[in-house]
Protein backbone atom coordinates (compact mmCIF):
# COMPACT_ATOMS: atom_id res chain seq x y z
CA UNK A 1 0.00 0.00 0.00
CA UNK A 2 1.30 3.48 -0.83
CA UNK A 3 1.02 6.57 1.31
CA UNK A 4 1.25 10.26 0.51
CA UNK A 5 1.98 12.97 3.05
CA UNK A 6 0.80 16.29 1.66
CA UNK A 7 1.50 19.58 3.42
CA UNK A 8 -0.88 22.37 2.33
CA UNK A 9 0.89 25.71 2.78
CA UNK A 10 -1.19 28.70 1.77
CA UNK A 11 0.71 31.97 1.54
CA UNK A 12 -2.35 34.25 1.46
CA UNK A 13 -3.69 33.39 4.92
CA UNK A 14 -6.35 35.93 5.90
CA UNK A 15 -5.24 36.11 9.52
CA UNK A 16 -1.51 35.68 8.90
CA UNK A 17 -0.23 36.44 5.37
CA UNK A 18 3.04 34.68 4.56
CA UNK A 19 2.53 32.28 7.46
CA UNK A 20 4.44 29.30 5.95
CA UNK A 21 7.64 31.33 5.92
CA UNK A 22 7.26 32.80 9.40
CA UNK A 23 10.42 32.15 11.42
CA UNK A 24 10.17 30.32 14.73
CA UNK A 25 13.46 30.47 16.61
CA UNK A 26 15.22 31.12 13.31
CA UNK A 27 13.67 28.27 11.28
CA UNK A 28 10.64 28.74 9.04
CA UNK A 29 7.41 27.05 10.05
CA UNK A 30 7.23 25.19 6.74
CA UNK A 31 10.75 23.79 7.04
CA UNK A 32 9.92 22.57 10.54
CA UNK A 33 6.79 20.79 9.29
CA UNK A 34 8.65 19.16 6.37
CA UNK A 35 11.42 17.84 8.62
CA UNK A 36 8.84 16.22 10.89
CA UNK A 37 7.17 14.61 7.86
CA UNK A 38 10.53 13.19 6.73
CA UNK A 39 11.02 11.55 10.12
CA UNK A 40 7.51 10.06 10.02
CA UNK A 41 7.99 8.65 6.52
CA UNK A 42 11.23 6.85 7.30
CA UNK A 43 10.99 3.21 6.20
CA UNK A 44 7.58 3.63 4.54
CA UNK A 45 6.46 3.59 0.92
CA UNK A 46 5.56 7.26 1.24
CA UNK A 47 5.80 10.35 -0.94
CA UNK A 48 5.98 13.79 0.67
CA UNK A 49 4.99 16.98 -1.13
CA UNK A 50 4.14 20.56 -0.17
CA UNK A 51 1.08 22.07 -1.88
CA UNK A 52 0.78 25.83 -2.24
CA UNK A 53 -0.85 28.54 -4.34
CA UNK A 54 2.12 30.91 -4.37
CA UNK A 55 5.47 30.77 -6.16
CA UNK A 56 7.15 32.35 -3.14
CA UNK A 57 6.41 29.23 -1.13
CA UNK A 58 7.74 27.02 -3.96
CA UNK A 59 10.96 29.03 -4.01
CA UNK A 60 11.26 28.84 -0.24
CA UNK A 61 10.73 25.05 -0.26
CA UNK A 62 13.64 24.71 -2.70
CA UNK A 63 15.98 26.26 -0.13
CA UNK A 64 15.61 23.21 2.09
CA UNK A 65 15.18 20.60 -0.64
CA UNK A 66 11.45 19.94 -0.35
CA UNK A 67 9.26 18.99 -3.34
CA UNK A 68 6.50 21.54 -3.80
CA UNK A 69 3.68 21.84 -6.34
CA UNK A 70 1.57 24.82 -7.32
CA UNK A 71 -2.15 24.28 -6.87
CA UNK A 72 -5.06 26.55 -7.88
CA UNK A 73 -5.60 29.83 -6.03
CA UNK A 74 -9.25 29.03 -5.48
CA UNK A 75 -8.96 25.83 -3.43
CA UNK A 76 -11.63 26.41 -0.76
CA UNK A 77 -10.00 24.18 1.88
CA UNK A 78 -6.72 22.55 2.70
CA UNK A 79 -8.19 19.19 1.70
CA UNK A 80 -9.00 20.53 -1.78
CA UNK A 81 -5.39 21.62 -2.06
CA UNK A 82 -4.21 18.20 -0.89
CA UNK A 83 -6.29 16.43 -3.53
CA UNK A 84 -5.00 18.80 -6.22
CA UNK A 85 -1.46 17.81 -5.23
CA UNK A 86 -2.34 14.10 -5.20
CA UNK A 87 -3.61 14.40 -8.77
CA UNK A 88 -0.13 15.48 -9.87
CA UNK A 89 1.49 12.30 -8.54
CA UNK A 90 2.61 9.61 -10.94
CA UNK A 91 1.33 6.92 -8.56
CA UNK A 92 -2.10 7.23 -6.95
CA UNK A 93 -1.68 6.62 -3.21
CA UNK A 94 -3.98 4.38 -1.19
CA UNK A 95 -3.91 6.62 1.86
CA UNK A 96 -3.29 10.36 2.09
CA UNK A 97 -2.16 12.28 5.15
CA UNK A 98 -3.11 15.93 5.20
CA UNK A 99 -0.39 17.32 7.46
CA UNK A 100 -1.18 20.88 8.43
CA UNK A 101 1.46 23.35 7.31
CA UNK A 102 0.85 25.45 10.43
CA UNK A 103 1.61 22.73 12.98
CA UNK A 104 5.42 22.81 13.09
CA UNK A 105 5.83 20.74 16.24
CA UNK A 106 3.74 17.73 15.30
CA UNK A 107 5.75 14.73 16.58
CA UNK A 108 6.43 12.11 13.87
CA UNK A 109 4.98 9.50 16.23
CA UNK A 110 1.56 11.07 15.73
CA UNK A 111 1.72 10.63 11.96
CA UNK A 112 2.85 7.06 12.46
CA UNK A 113 -0.05 6.44 14.85
CA UNK A 114 -2.52 7.61 12.18
CA UNK A 115 -0.88 5.47 9.51
CA UNK A 116 -0.71 2.39 11.72
CA UNK A 117 -4.35 2.76 12.77
CA UNK A 118 -5.39 2.68 9.11
CA UNK A 119 -2.99 -0.15 8.26
CA UNK A 120 -4.72 -2.27 10.90
CA UNK A 121 -8.16 -1.54 9.46
CA UNK A 122 -8.15 -0.29 5.88
CA UNK A 123 -11.94 0.03 5.85
CA UNK A 124 -11.59 3.19 7.95
CA UNK A 125 -12.53 6.28 5.97
CA UNK A 126 -10.71 8.97 7.95
CA UNK A 127 -8.29 8.81 10.87
CA UNK A 128 -7.30 11.82 12.97
CA UNK A 129 -5.38 12.23 16.25
CA UNK A 130 -6.56 13.75 19.51
CA UNK A 131 -4.85 14.37 22.83
CA UNK A 132 -6.39 14.28 26.28
CA UNK A 133 -5.49 17.60 27.93
CA UNK A 134 -3.93 17.77 31.34
CA UNK A 135 -5.57 20.34 33.60
CA UNK A 136 -2.59 22.65 33.19
CA UNK A 137 -2.92 22.43 29.39
CA UNK A 138 -6.64 23.11 29.58
CA UNK A 139 -5.90 26.23 31.63
CA UNK A 140 -3.44 27.35 28.95
CA UNK A 141 -6.05 26.75 26.23
CA UNK A 142 -8.62 28.77 28.15
CA UNK A 143 -6.17 31.65 28.55
CA UNK A 144 -5.21 31.54 24.87
CA UNK A 145 -8.84 31.74 23.80
CA UNK A 146 -9.25 35.00 25.68
CA UNK A 147 -6.86 36.52 23.12
CA UNK A 148 -7.40 34.34 20.02
CA UNK A 149 -10.79 32.62 20.49
CA UNK A 150 -10.59 30.60 17.28
CA UNK A 151 -7.25 28.93 18.00
CA UNK A 152 -7.41 25.36 19.27
CA UNK A 153 -10.10 22.79 18.38
CA UNK A 154 -11.77 20.36 20.79
CA UNK A 155 -13.31 16.99 19.98
CA UNK A 156 -15.84 14.76 21.73
CA UNK A 157 -15.94 11.05 20.88
CA UNK A 158 -18.06 7.95 21.35
CA UNK A 159 -17.01 4.81 23.23
CA UNK A 160 -15.10 3.45 20.21
CA UNK A 161 -13.20 6.66 19.48
CA UNK A 162 -15.51 7.77 16.68
CA UNK A 163 -15.71 11.56 16.52
CA UNK A 164 -19.10 12.96 17.56
CA UNK A 165 -18.24 16.64 17.15
CA UNK A 166 -15.45 19.17 16.76
CA UNK A 167 -15.65 22.77 17.93
CA UNK A 168 -13.62 25.91 18.39
CA UNK A 169 -15.41 26.19 21.72
CA UNK A 170 -14.04 24.18 24.61
CA UNK A 171 -16.21 21.08 24.86
CA UNK A 172 -17.51 19.40 26.91
CA UNK A 173 -18.50 21.94 29.57
CA UNK A 174 -17.41 20.71 33.00
CA UNK A 175 -19.72 21.43 35.93
CA UNK A 176 -17.41 19.95 38.57
CA UNK A 177 -13.67 19.82 37.96
CA UNK A 178 -11.86 16.94 39.64
CA UNK A 179 -8.27 18.15 39.71
CA UNK A 180 -7.18 15.24 41.86
CA UNK A 181 -6.61 13.39 38.57
CA UNK A 182 -3.95 14.46 36.04
CA UNK A 183 -6.13 14.65 32.94
CA UNK A 184 -9.22 16.73 32.27
CA UNK A 185 -12.16 15.36 30.21
CA UNK A 186 -11.28 17.73 27.34
CA UNK A 187 -9.73 16.28 24.17
CA UNK A 188 -7.95 18.61 21.80
CA UNK A 189 -7.80 17.83 18.11
CA UNK A 190 -4.39 17.74 16.47
CA UNK A 191 -4.90 19.11 12.98
CA UNK A 192 -3.93 16.36 10.64
CA UNK A 193 -6.06 13.82 8.80
CA UNK A 194 -5.49 10.51 7.13
CA UNK A 195 -7.94 9.85 4.29
CA UNK A 196 -8.53 6.78 2.20
CA UNK A 197 -8.00 8.36 -1.20
CA UNK A 198 -11.51 7.56 -2.47
CA UNK A 199 -12.99 9.18 0.65
CA UNK A 200 -10.87 12.30 0.12
CA UNK A 201 -12.24 12.53 -3.42
CA UNK A 202 -15.80 12.18 -2.15
CA UNK A 203 -15.26 14.71 0.63
CA UNK A 204 -13.94 17.35 -1.74
CA UNK A 205 -16.94 16.84 -4.06
CA UNK A 206 -19.44 17.59 -1.26
CA UNK A 207 -20.80 21.11 -0.71
CA UNK A 208 -19.70 23.12 2.30
CA UNK A 209 -21.64 22.09 5.39
CA UNK A 210 -23.80 24.37 7.50
CA UNK A 211 -21.77 23.90 10.67
CA UNK A 212 -18.52 23.71 8.76
CA UNK A 213 -19.19 27.27 7.61
CA UNK A 214 -20.21 28.50 11.06
CA UNK A 215 -17.22 27.02 12.91
CA UNK A 216 -14.70 27.28 10.09
CA UNK A 217 -13.86 23.58 10.51
CA UNK A 218 -13.85 21.51 7.34
CA UNK A 219 -13.95 18.21 9.27
CA UNK A 220 -17.54 19.01 10.25
CA UNK A 221 -18.49 18.40 6.61
CA UNK A 222 -17.54 14.78 7.13
CA UNK A 223 -19.79 14.40 10.15
CA UNK A 224 -22.62 16.31 8.49
CA UNK A 225 -22.49 13.76 5.65
CA UNK A 226 -22.28 10.68 7.91
CA UNK A 227 -18.65 9.93 7.04
CA UNK A 228 -17.14 8.33 10.13
CA UNK A 229 -14.02 9.96 11.52
CA UNK A 230 -11.99 7.58 13.67
CA UNK A 231 -9.84 9.26 16.29
CA UNK A 232 -6.64 7.88 17.74
CA UNK A 233 -5.55 9.15 21.14
CA UNK A 234 -1.86 10.01 21.23
CA UNK A 235 0.58 11.00 23.93
CA UNK A 236 2.01 14.47 23.52
CA UNK A 237 4.63 16.15 25.70
CA UNK A 238 3.30 18.79 28.07
CA UNK A 239 2.61 22.02 26.16
CA UNK A 240 2.73 20.53 22.65
CA UNK A 241 -1.07 20.50 22.28
CA UNK A 242 -1.00 24.32 22.04
CA UNK A 243 1.70 24.38 19.35
CA UNK A 244 -0.39 25.21 16.25
CA UNK A 245 0.20 28.59 14.58
CA UNK A 246 -3.01 30.46 13.72
CA UNK A 247 -1.89 34.05 14.28
CA UNK A 248 1.27 36.15 14.74
CA UNK A 249 0.68 35.95 18.49
CA UNK A 250 1.06 32.18 18.29
CA UNK A 251 4.63 32.55 17.02
CA UNK A 252 5.65 34.17 20.29
CA UNK A 253 3.85 31.43 22.22
CA UNK A 254 5.65 28.79 20.15
CA UNK A 255 9.04 30.32 20.88
CA UNK A 256 8.20 30.46 24.59
CA UNK A 257 7.19 26.80 24.41
CA UNK A 258 10.50 25.89 22.75
CA UNK A 259 12.39 27.65 25.55
CA UNK A 260 10.35 25.74 28.13
CA UNK A 261 10.24 22.24 26.60
CA UNK A 262 12.93 22.17 23.92
CA UNK A 263 12.66 20.95 20.34
CA UNK A 264 10.16 18.10 19.69
CA UNK A 265 11.55 14.65 18.94
Order of alpha helices (4+ residues) and beta strands (2+ residues): beta-beta-beta-alpha-beta-alpha-beta-alpha-beta-alpha-beta-alpha-beta-beta-beta-alpha-alpha-alpha-beta-alpha
